[in-house]
Amino acid sequence: MKLVKGFLITGLILVVLGFASWQFFFRHKLEYIEIATAYTAKQVCSCRFVTGRDMDSCKGDFTADITQLEVIESGTQIIATAPLGVASSLAEYHPKLGCALVP
């Protein structure tokens, strides 16, 4: 019984430490990933549909850290997704108006 109680207490302590680490050290990184996907979707959308360049040419404009994002073209929409699907953003082209992020 003491062994089970010890495992439960140890597990609880690890969960609390993991949550604290997430709150203080890693939560802000998710915000950066969301910004990166939104920026990429909007920029690639403008590059593809406003300037008329091909996808490979547009992807060449970005730095190495942003090239890790998956960029998908679907009709007049561009979807940028972070690795493991952590964050995703959608930009859509509207004729005579340009590209805009879709909430």
ABEGO torsion letter per residue (X at the ends): XAAAAAAAAAAAAAAAAAAAAAAAAAAAAAAAAAAAAAAAAAAAAAAAAAAGBBAAAAAAABBAAAAABBBBBBEABBBBBBBGGABBBBBBBBBGAEBBBBX
